[in-house]
Amino acid sequence: MDFTLSIEENEDFFTNSMITFEKRYILQHYFKNRIQINDVERSILEKCHSNEIEPIALIGYLLGDKTPLNVLRLRIGSIFKSDLDLAKCCKELITEEDIAKAEAIICHYEYEEKELIERPVVDYYYNMFKPRFN
């Protein structure tokens, strides 16, 4: 199998929730080399399943937008202790106001989540920042 370090050329890795190592390896490559994602890769990452903190943070950083879910990804990444550079980059992309807005939307009872994609992010977020919700 030819393995390339491309999100676009490895879409199957990113749409399969069981594949973790290859997904994380490619995401790390993009982050460490400051590679900008294209529109196809953005679409893939927006549908990407991840049950681990580092890929969640990497996806948040690569997407770089301020959607409520992505702000939660970035907030999770901002306290990631295993990669302080990633944590710093995530923290620089969000403000307290962004966090408050995202929490208000995500935690609203009428919010309809995309369970497979969002549930792990929301669960991690709640477990890490639970005191903010009390």
Disulfide bonds with the S-S distance in Angstrom:
none
